[in-house]
């Protein structure tokens, strides 16, 4: 397969790059100063694109690659891939579900604990030598709090099971009620936010879910409520979130994702009721290797005319 051209849209994982280099003729798009010139020179040899969280295959890239057969995403999310365009041109798409579910769900619970119990602030308090001047302020209990989850797919369900272990009543919002689900369903995000103390965003990013967390939802969650986002940054209207946190209209937030990554609103840096992470939901050695192996497995299966491991289309 060494003659098959594979284009990596952005750096995602050193192990994946190394393994792709062994198997294919790998092009790293970010190494070329002129993207149009590169695409013009290599458009006939590239048959696969590997994308990730920050870059995938938009309509422009797809149009520029007439020999493109498959887009393999190093992510469960598909928001960086133009799926209608892929369908139109008969291009196959794969992603990396399941292997990252446990890590992302673990991190969601970690963010809840860190935000409510102010763990990061406690750490800074000790490191600055402030403990000898007096005890740290009281924080907020997690066990028993009502948890609302937007999106009850693999990751949402894994978060719900973990929340149950903390004796938290769980409710959820999805586009339609799940008939076999034991958790309480709310038909709108505002109703869900009004009836929970911790709101977790765990749904895919689509046109419908962009800014699903707006001012109305934030105000429904209220000054004692907490927002946790481990999905995608554009789910949240970021300026509205920032103003709500500054004004005290929201109790706190735990954020692994942001609207314009890696840029984070600097106003958040000054707030002690916010925990900020650099999009590391699936960021363990074990899971990133499993994701890379799945990308490679999907590409190899496709080019050997075998069933893909995790097909999307």
ZAVEX-617040 format. One record per residue: x, z, y of N, C-alpha, C, CB in turn; residue in three letters. Coordinates in steps of 0.05 Angstrom, whole numbers. Glycine has a CB too. Layout:
residues N
> n.x	n.z	n.y	ca.x	ca.z	ca.y	c.x	c.z	c.y	cb.x	cb.z	cb.y	code
> X	Z	Y	X	Z	Y	X	Z	Y	X	Z	Y	ALA
...
end
This chain:
residues 313
> n.x	n.z	n.y	ca.x	ca.z	ca.y	c.x	c.z	c.y	cb.x	cb.z	cb.y	code
> 16	0	-24	0	0	0	17	0	25	-19	24	0	UNK
> 43	-2	22	61	1	45	57	-21	66	89	0	36	UNK
> 45	-43	59	41	-65	78	15	-62	94	41	-92	64	UNK
> -2	-43	86	-27	-38	99	-23	-23	125	-48	-23	81	UNK
> -31	-35	148	-28	-22	174	-49	0	179	-29	-42	196	UNK
> -39	24	185	-57	46	192	-49	56	220	-54	70	170	UNK
> -69	58	237	-65	67	264	-74	96	267	-79	48	284	UNK
> -56	113	276	-64	141	282	-69	142	312	-42	161	273	UNK
> -93	151	320	-102	149	348	-89	171	365	-132	152	350	UNK
> -83	194	353	-70	216	368	-56	234	348	-91	232	385	UNK
> -37	250	357	-23	269	338	-43	290	328	1	282	351	UNK
> -45	293	302	-63	314	292	-49	334	273	-86	301	278	UNK
> -31	324	257	-19	342	237	7	329	226	-39	347	214	UNK
> 30	343	228	55	332	219	56	324	189	77	352	224	UNK
> 43	341	173	42	335	144	27	310	139	29	359	128	UNK
> 5	306	153	-11	281	149	5	257	158	-37	283	166	UNK
> 19	258	180	36	236	189	57	229	168	50	243	216	UNK
> 70	250	158	91	247	137	80	233	113	103	274	130	UNK
> 57	241	103	45	230	79	35	201	83	23	247	69	UNK
> 24	196	107	16	169	114	39	150	116	0	169	140	UNK
> 61	160	127	86	144	129	96	135	102	108	160	143	UNK
> 93	153	82	102	147	55	86	125	42	101	172	37	UNK
> 60	124	49	41	106	34	34	81	49	17	122	29	UNK
> 35	81	76	25	59	91	45	51	113	-2	66	104	UNK
> 38	30	127	54	22	151	40	35	174	55	-10	154	UNK
> 50	59	182	37	76	201	45	70	230	42	105	195	UNK
> 25	66	247	30	62	276	19	87	291	17	36	286	UNK
> 35	98	308	26	121	325	20	111	353	48	144	325	UNK
> -6	110	359	-14	97	384	-1	109	409	-44	98	387	UNK
> 3	136	409	13	150	432	43	143	438	10	180	429	UNK
> 56	130	419	84	123	422	88	97	438	98	121	396	UNK
> 66	83	442	68	57	456	59	59	485	51	36	441	UNK
> 76	53	504	69	56	532	45	40	541	93	50	549	UNK
> 42	16	529	19	-1	537	1	-5	513	29	-28	548	UNK
> -22	9	514	-41	7	492	-51	-22	489	-65	26	497	UNK
> -59	-36	511	-69	-64	507	-48	-82	495	-77	-75	534	UNK
> -23	-80	503	-2	-97	492	2	-91	462	25	-93	507	UNK
> 2	-65	455	5	-58	427	-17	-69	410	6	-27	424	UNK
> -42	-66	419	-65	-76	404	-64	-106	401	-91	-67	417	UNK
> -55	-120	422	-53	-149	421	-33	-158	400	-46	-160	449	UNK
> -11	-143	399	11	-150	380	5	-144	351	37	-136	389	UNK
> -11	-122	347	-14	-112	319	-43	-114	309	-5	-84	318	UNK
> -61	-126	324	-89	-126	317	-95	-138	290	-105	-141	338	UNK
> -78	-157	281	-84	-170	255	-74	-154	231	-70	-198	255	UNK
> -57	-134	236	-45	-119	213	-58	-92	209	-16	-116	217	UNK
> -74	-82	228	-85	-55	225	-113	-56	211	-88	-42	252	UNK
> -114	-43	188	-139	-43	172	-152	-16	171	-132	-53	143	UNK
> -139	4	182	-150	32	181	-142	46	207	-141	47	156	UNK
> -160	64	216	-154	82	238	-158	110	229	-172	75	263	UNK
> -139	128	236	-142	156	231	-146	170	257	-117	168	216	UNK
> -169	184	260	-175	197	285	-176	227	281	-202	187	296	UNK
> -182	241	303	-184	270	302	-203	281	323	-157	283	306	UNK
> -198	305	332	-215	318	352	-213	305	379	-209	348	353	UNK
> -188	297	387	-184	287	414	-187	257	417	-157	296	424	UNK
> -183	242	395	-185	213	397	-194	202	369	-158	200	405	UNK
> -210	181	370	-219	169	345	-220	139	347	-247	180	338	UNK
> -244	128	345	-247	99	347	-272	93	364	-250	86	319	UNK
> -267	87	389	-289	79	407	-294	50	404	-283	87	436	UNK
> -315	40	418	-323	12	416	-300	-7	424	-348	7	433	UNK
> -285	1	445	-263	-16	454	-242	-20	433	-251	-4	480	UNK
> -234	3	420	-214	1	399	-224	-15	375	-205	30	390	UNK
> -248	-10	367	-260	-24	345	-260	-54	350	-288	-14	338	UNK
> -268	-62	374	-270	-90	382	-242	-103	382	-282	-92	410	UNK
> -222	-87	388	-194	-98	390	-181	-101	362	-177	-80	407	UNK
> -194	-91	341	-182	-91	315	-200	-107	295	-177	-63	304	UNK
> -197	-133	294	-216	-150	278	-213	-145	248	-211	-179	284	UNK
> -190	-134	239	-186	-130	210	-192	-101	202	-157	-136	203	UNK
> -203	-86	220	-209	-57	214	-230	-55	193	-218	-43	240	UNK
> -224	-38	172	-242	-35	149	-253	-6	147	-228	-42	123	UNK
> -236	14	157	-244	42	153	-233	59	175	-234	52	125	UNK
> -249	79	183	-240	99	202	-242	126	188	-258	99	229	UNK
> -219	139	185	-218	165	171	-213	187	192	-196	165	149	UNK
> -233	205	194	-231	226	214	-218	251	203	-258	232	226	UNK
> -198	262	216	-185	287	209	-201	309	223	-155	288	217	UNK
> -226	311	215	-245	330	228	-272	326	214	-247	324	259	UNK
> -289	347	216	-316	343	206	-333	330	227	-328	371	198	UNK
> -326	334	253	-341	322	275	-336	292	277	-334	335	301	UNK
> -357	277	286	-355	248	288	-359	238	316	-375	235	269	UNK
> -358	256	336	-365	249	364	-344	230	377	-368	274	380	UNK
> -321	228	365	-301	209	376	-301	182	363	-273	222	374	UNK
> -321	178	346	-324	152	332	-350	139	340	-322	156	300	UNK
> -349	113	346	-373	99	353	-387	89	327	-367	74	372	UNK
> -404	107	317	-416	101	291	-434	76	291	-433	125	282	UNK
> -450	72	312	-467	47	312	-449	22	311	-484	46	338	UNK
> -427	22	325	-409	-1	325	-397	-5	297	-386	3	346	UNK
> -390	17	284	-379	16	257	-399	4	238	-370	44	247	UNK
> -424	13	240	-446	3	223	-450	-27	228	-472	18	228	UNK
> -449	-34	253	-454	-62	261	-432	-80	248	-454	-65	291	UNK
> -408	-71	247	-386	-87	237	-379	-82	208	-361	-82	254	UNK
> -394	-65	195	-390	-59	167	-364	-43	161	-388	-85	151	UNK
> -356	-27	181	-332	-11	179	-340	16	166	-319	-6	206	UNK
> -325	24	146	-330	50	132	-320	73	149	-317	50	104	UNK
> -333	96	146	-325	120	161	-324	144	141	-344	126	185	UNK
> -303	160	143	-302	185	127	-294	208	146	-281	182	104	UNK
> -300	232	137	-292	256	152	-281	277	132	-315	267	169	UNK
> -278	302	142	-267	323	125	-285	347	124	-238	331	134	UNK
> -309	345	112	-327	368	111	-318	388	89	-356	359	105	UNK
> -331	410	87	-328	430	66	-301	445	68	-331	418	39	UNK
> -279	430	68	-253	444	66	-247	462	90	-231	423	64	UNK
> -261	457	113	-256	474	136	-278	494	142	-252	457	160	UNK
> -299	494	126	-323	511	131	-316	540	132	-343	507	109	UNK
> -301	550	113	-295	579	112	-278	588	135	-281	586	86	UNK
> -258	572	142	-240	580	165	-256	581	191	-217	560	167	UNK
> -273	561	196	-288	560	221	-307	584	222	-303	533	224	UNK
> -320	589	200	-339	612	199	-325	639	202	-354	612	172	UNK
> -301	641	190	-285	666	194	-278	669	223	-259	664	177	UNK
> -270	647	236	-262	649	264	-286	656	282	-250	622	274	UNK
> -310	646	275	-334	653	291	-338	683	291	-359	638	280	UNK
> -336	695	267	-339	724	265	-317	738	280	-340	733	236	UNK
> -292	728	278	-270	739	292	-274	738	323	-244	724	285	UNK
> -285	716	332	-291	713	361	-313	733	370	-300	685	368	UNK
> -333	737	353	-354	756	360	-342	784	362	-376	756	338	UNK
> -326	792	343	-313	819	343	-295	821	367	-298	824	317	UNK
> -278	801	372	-259	802	394	-273	804	421	-241	777	393	UNK
> -296	790	423	-310	789	449	-325	816	454	-330	766	450	UNK
> -341	824	434	-357	848	437	-340	874	438	-377	851	415	UNK
> -319	875	422	-302	899	421	-277	897	439	-292	904	392	UNK
> -276	874	454	-254	869	473	-226	874	461	-258	887	498	UNK
> -222	863	438	-197	867	423	-173	857	438	-199	854	395	UNK
> -175	833	450	-152	821	464	-145	838	489	-158	792	473	UNK
> -166	848	502	-162	865	526	-149	892	517	-188	870	541	UNK
> -158	903	494	-146	927	484	-116	924	478	-161	936	457	UNK
> -109	901	467	-82	895	461	-65	894	487	-79	868	446	UNK
> -75	881	508	-61	880	533	-59	908	546	-76	861	553	UNK
> -79	924	542	-80	952	553	-57	968	542	-107	965	546	UNK
> -53	966	515	-32	981	502	-5	970	511	-34	980	472	UNK
> -1	943	511	24	931	517	33	937	546	22	901	514	UNK
> 14	941	564	20	947	592	26	976	597	-2	938	610	UNK
> 25	992	575	31	1021	578	9	1037	591	56	1025	593	UNK
> -16	1026	591	-38	1039	605	-51	1062	589	-59	1019	613	UNK
> -46	1062	563	-60	1082	546	-55	1110	554	-52	1078	517	UNK
> -30	1116	563	-22	1143	570	-36	1153	595	8	1145	574	UNK
> -48	1134	610	-63	1141	634	-92	1148	628	-61	1118	655	UNK
> -101	1142	604	-129	1149	597	-139	1130	576	-146	1147	622	UNK
> -162	1137	564	-173	1122	542	-185	1096	552	-194	1138	527	UNK
> -186	1076	534	-198	1049	541	-228	1053	544	-191	1028	519	UNK
> -240	1036	560	-269	1037	565	-284	1032	539	-277	1016	586	UNK
> -308	1041	538	-325	1037	514	-334	1007	514	-350	1055	515	UNK
> -338	997	489	-345	969	486	-372	966	473	-323	954	469	UNK
> -378	943	461	-405	938	450	-403	935	419	-417	913	463	UNK
> -422	947	406	-423	946	376	-432	918	367	-443	967	366	UNK
> -421	909	344	-429	884	332	-449	888	310	-405	869	321	UNK
> -444	906	291	-462	911	268	-490	916	277	-452	935	252	UNK
> -509	901	265	-537	905	271	-548	888	294	-542	933	276	UNK
> -530	875	308	-540	858	331	-554	833	319	-516	849	349	UNK
> -573	823	334	-587	799	325	-570	774	332	-615	796	339	UNK
> -567	757	312	-550	733	315	-567	708	313	-527	733	294	UNK
> -566	691	334	-579	665	333	-559	643	329	-596	661	359	UNK
> -565	624	312	-546	603	306	-559	576	312	-536	604	276	UNK
> -545	560	329	-554	533	334	-540	514	315	-549	524	364	UNK
> -556	503	296	-544	486	275	-540	502	250	-518	473	285	UNK
> -555	496	229	-552	511	204	-543	493	181	-579	525	197	UNK
> -521	478	187	-509	462	166	-489	479	150	-494	438	178	UNK
> -469	467	139	-449	482	123	-437	505	138	-427	463	113	UNK
> -427	499	162	-413	520	178	-433	541	188	-398	507	202	UNK
> -456	532	198	-476	551	208	-485	570	186	-500	536	219	UNK
> -489	559	162	-498	576	140	-476	596	132	-505	558	115	UNK
> -451	587	133	-429	605	126	-426	628	146	-402	589	124	UNK
> -432	622	172	-432	642	192	-454	662	188	-434	630	221	UNK
> -478	651	181	-502	668	176	-496	688	153	-526	651	169	UNK
> -484	679	132	-478	697	109	-459	719	117	-466	681	85	UNK
> -439	712	133	-420	733	143	-434	752	161	-397	719	157	UNK
> -452	742	179	-466	760	197	-484	780	182	-483	744	217	UNK
> -495	770	160	-512	788	143	-496	812	133	-524	772	120	UNK
> -471	807	127	-454	829	117	-450	851	138	-426	818	108	UNK
> -455	844	163	-454	864	185	-482	874	192	-441	851	210	UNK
> -501	870	173	-529	878	176	-541	867	202	-530	909	177	UNK
> -534	842	208	-546	828	231	-570	811	223	-524	811	245	UNK
> -593	816	235	-615	797	231	-607	769	242	-641	807	245	UNK
> -612	749	226	-604	722	233	-628	704	238	-586	710	211	UNK
> -627	688	259	-647	668	265	-633	642	272	-667	677	288	UNK
> -647	620	274	-634	595	279	-652	575	293	-624	583	253	UNK
> -638	554	304	-652	531	315	-639	506	303	-651	530	346	UNK
> -655	488	292	-646	461	285	-668	442	294	-640	458	253	UNK
> -664	416	291	-684	396	300	-710	400	286	-674	368	296	UNK
> -709	408	261	-734	414	246	-729	438	228	-744	389	229	UNK
> -750	453	222	-747	477	206	-739	470	177	-773	493	206	UNK
> -721	487	166	-712	483	139	-731	498	120	-682	493	135	UNK
> -743	483	102	-764	495	85	-754	517	66	-778	473	69	UNK
> -729	514	57	-719	533	37	-702	555	50	-703	518	17	UNK
> -705	559	76	-687	578	90	-701	605	95	-678	566	117	UNK
> -687	627	89	-699	653	92	-697	664	121	-686	673	73	UNK
> -681	651	138	-677	661	165	-700	652	183	-650	651	176	UNK
> -704	667	205	-726	661	223	-719	637	239	-732	685	242	UNK
> -738	618	242	-735	593	257	-748	595	284	-746	569	241	UNK
> -734	585	304	-746	581	331	-746	552	338	-730	598	353	UNK
> -768	542	349	-770	513	354	-755	503	379	-799	505	355	UNK
> -743	521	394	-728	513	417	-704	531	421	-745	512	443	UNK
> -683	521	434	-659	537	439	-665	560	458	-636	519	450	UNK
> -682	555	477	-689	577	496	-703	600	482	-708	566	519	UNK
> -721	594	464	-735	615	448	-715	630	431	-757	603	431	UNK
> -696	615	419	-676	628	402	-659	647	420	-657	606	389	UNK
> -650	637	443	-633	653	461	-648	678	471	-624	636	484	UNK
> -674	675	475	-690	698	484	-693	720	464	-718	688	493	UNK
> -689	712	438	-694	731	416	-669	738	401	-714	719	397	UNK
> -645	734	413	-621	743	400	-602	755	420	-607	719	385	UNK
> -582	770	410	-562	783	427	-536	767	427	-558	812	419	UNK
> -531	753	405	-507	736	402	-516	708	395	-488	749	381	UNK
> -509	688	411	-517	661	405	-492	645	397	-531	648	430	UNK
> -493	633	374	-470	618	363	-477	588	362	-463	629	335	UNK
> -459	572	374	-463	543	373	-447	532	349	-454	530	400	UNK
> -461	519	331	-448	509	306	-460	482	298	-452	529	284	UNK
> -469	466	317	-482	441	311	-463	417	318	-509	438	326	UNK
> -468	394	306	-452	370	314	-457	362	343	-458	347	295	UNK
> -438	349	355	-441	339	382	-454	311	381	-415	339	398	UNK
> -477	309	393	-491	283	396	-501	280	424	-514	280	374	UNK
> -514	258	430	-527	256	457	-547	277	461	-540	228	459	UNK
> -562	285	440	-583	305	443	-572	333	447	-600	305	418	UNK
> -548	339	435	-538	366	437	-517	370	459	-525	373	410	UNK
> -510	349	474	-493	352	497	-507	370	518	-485	324	509	UNK
> -493	391	527	-504	410	546	-530	423	535	-510	397	573	UNK
> -530	428	509	-553	442	497	-554	471	507	-551	441	466	UNK
> -530	480	516	-528	507	529	-527	502	559	-503	523	519	UNK
> -550	505	572	-553	500	601	-560	527	615	-574	478	607	UNK
> -566	525	640	-573	549	655	-597	564	644	-578	542	685	UNK
> -617	550	636	-641	562	625	-635	578	599	-663	541	619	UNK
> -618	567	582	-611	580	557	-594	605	563	-596	561	538	UNK
> -575	601	581	-557	624	588	-573	647	600	-535	614	609	UNK
> -592	640	618	-609	662	630	-627	675	609	-626	650	653	UNK
> -635	659	589	-652	671	567	-635	690	550	-663	648	549	UNK
> -609	684	547	-591	702	532	-586	727	548	-564	688	526	UNK
> -582	725	574	-582	747	592	-556	763	595	-603	765	584	UNK
> -557	783	613	-532	799	619	-522	816	597	-538	816	643	UNK
> -538	820	576	-528	835	553	-522	817	529	-548	857	545	UNK
> -525	791	533	-522	772	511	-494	760	511	-542	750	513	UNK
> -486	749	488	-460	737	485	-462	709	473	-442	755	467	UNK
> -446	691	484	-446	663	474	-419	659	459	-448	643	497	UNK
> -422	647	435	-398	641	418	-399	611	412	-397	658	392	UNK
> -378	596	419	-378	567	414	-354	560	397	-378	551	440	UNK
> -360	551	372	-338	542	354	-344	512	346	-336	560	329	UNK
> -361	499	361	-369	472	354	-353	452	371	-399	467	358	UNK
> -365	444	394	-351	425	412	-357	434	441	-361	396	408	UNK
> -337	430	458	-339	439	486	-363	428	501	-314	432	501	UNK
> -368	402	499	-391	390	514	-418	400	506	-390	361	512	UNK
> -421	417	486	-446	430	480	-455	447	504	-445	446	454	UNK
> -435	457	519	-440	477	540	-436	464	567	-422	501	537	UNK
> -455	469	585	-452	461	613	-432	481	625	-480	461	629	UNK
> -407	474	626	-385	493	632	-387	506	660	-359	479	629	UNK
> -393	490	681	-396	504	707	-418	525	707	-402	483	728	UNK
> -440	519	693	-462	539	691	-453	564	676	-486	527	677	UNK
> -437	560	655	-427	583	640	-408	600	657	-412	573	614	UNK
> -390	586	671	-371	601	688	-385	617	709	-351	580	701	UNK
> -404	605	723	-419	620	744	-435	643	733	-438	601	759	UNK
> -446	639	709	-462	661	696	-444	685	689	-477	651	671	UNK
> -420	679	679	-401	700	672	-391	715	697	-377	688	656	UNK
> -385	700	718	-375	712	743	-396	729	756	-365	690	762	UNK
> -421	719	755	-443	733	768	-455	756	751	-465	714	775	UNK
> -446	758	726	-457	779	709	-484	772	696	-459	804	723	UNK
> -492	747	698	-517	739	685	-515	735	655	-528	713	698	UNK
> -490	735	645	-484	734	616	-464	755	609	-474	705	608	UNK
> -469	768	587	-452	791	580	-423	783	573	-463	805	556	UNK
> -419	761	559	-392	753	552	-393	727	536	-378	775	536	UNK
> -369	716	530	-367	692	515	-341	691	499	-369	667	534	UNK
> -344	680	475	-320	674	458	-319	644	453	-322	690	430	UNK
> -298	631	463	-297	602	464	-273	591	450	-298	592	493	UNK
> -277	575	430	-255	561	416	-252	532	427	-259	561	386	UNK
> -273	523	441	-274	495	450	-283	493	479	-293	479	432	UNK
> -275	471	492	-280	468	521	-287	439	527	-256	477	538	UNK
> -300	435	550	-310	408	557	-287	387	560	-325	409	582	UNK
> -265	395	572	-244	376	578	-217	386	567	-241	371	608	UNK
> -217	390	541	-192	401	528	-169	382	532	-197	405	498	UNK
> -145	393	537	-138	422	536	-141	436	563	-109	424	527	UNK
> -156	425	581	-160	438	607	-183	458	606	-165	417	630	UNK
> -177	482	615	-197	504	614	-201	513	643	-187	528	596	UNK
> -227	519	651	-232	528	678	-215	553	684	-262	534	682	UNK
> -200	552	706	-182	574	712	-197	600	719	-163	566	734	UNK
> -221	597	728	-237	621	734	-240	639	710	-265	613	745	UNK
> -240	627	686	-243	643	662	-219	660	656	-249	625	638	UNK
> -196	652	666	-171	667	660	-172	696	671	-147	653	672	UNK
> -188	700	692	-189	726	706	-210	745	693	-195	722	735	UNK
> -226	734	675	-248	750	665	-241	764	639	-273	732	660	UNK
> -247	790	638	-241	806	614	-263	805	592	-237	835	621	UNK
> -286	793	600	-308	792	580	-309	764	566	-335	797	594	UNK
> -286	750	567	-284	724	554	-260	723	537	-283	701	576	UNK
> -263	712	512	-240	707	495	-237	677	492	-244	720	466	UNK
> -213	667	498	-207	639	499	-187	631	477	-196	630	526	UNK
> -195	611	460	-177	602	439	-172	572	442	-190	608	411	UNK
> -149	562	433	-142	533	437	-152	515	414	-112	530	439	UNK
> -178	515	409	-191	498	388	-176	500	362	-191	469	398	UNK
> -177	524	350	-163	529	325	-181	537	302	-142	552	330	UNK
> -207	529	304	-226	536	283	-217	531	255	-252	522	288	UNK
> -205	507	251	-195	500	224	-165	504	222	-203	471	217	UNK
> -153	518	241	-124	518	244	-109	538	226	-118	524	271	UNK
> -113	535	200	-95	550	182	-78	529	166	-112	568	162	UNK
> -56	538	157	-38	520	142	-53	508	118	-12	535	132	UNK
> -67	525	103	-80	517	79	-102	496	85	-93	541	65	UNK
> -118	501	105	-141	483	110	-131	456	122	-161	496	129	UNK
> -112	457	141	-102	432	152	-89	414	131	-82	438	175	UNK
> -76	427	111	-65	410	90	-87	398	73	-46	427	72	UNK
> -108	414	67	-131	404	52	-145	381	67	-150	427	45	UNK
> -147	384	93	-160	363	109	-143	337	108	-163	372	138	UNK
> -116	341	110	-98	318	109	-100	304	82	-69	326	115	UNK
> -101	320	61	-103	308	34	-129	293	30	-101	330	12	UNK
> -150	302	43	-176	289	42	-175	262	57	-198	307	53	UNK
> -162	262	80	-159	237	95	-144	216	78	-144	242	122	UNK
> -122	225	66	-105	207	49	-121	198	25	-79	222	40	UNK
> -135	216	13	-151	210	-11	-173	189	-5	-164	234	-22	UNK
> -186	192	19	-206	172	27	-194	144	32	-220	182	52	UNK
> -171	144	45	-158	118	50	-149	105	24	-134	122	69	UNK
> -136	120	7	-127	109	-19	-150	98	-35	-111	130	-35	UNK
> -172	114	-37	-195	106	-52	-207	80	-41	-217	128	-51	UNK
> -208	78	-15	-219	53	-2	-202	29	-10	-221	57	28	UNK
> -176	31	-7	-159	8	-11	-155	2	-40	-132	12	3	UNK
> -162	21	-58	-162	15	-87	-189	8	-97	-151	40	-102	UNK
> -208	3	-79	-236	-3	-86	-249	17	-104	-236	-30	-100	UNK
> -243	43	-98	-255	65	-113	-275	79	-94	-234	85	-124	UNK
> -293	96	-104	-311	110	-87	-296	129	-68	-332	126	-104	UNK
> -303	129	-42	-290	147	-23	-299	176	-29	-297	139	6	UNK
> -282	195	-23	-287	223	-29	-309	235	-12	-262	239	-27	UNK
> -308	229	14	-328	241	33	-338	219	52	-315	265	48	UNK
> -354	201	42	-363	179	59	-384	189	79	-375	156	42	UNK
> -383	177	103	-404	182	124	-422	157	125	-391	188	152	UNK
> -409	134	128	-423	108	125	-405	88	110	-431	97	154	UNK
end
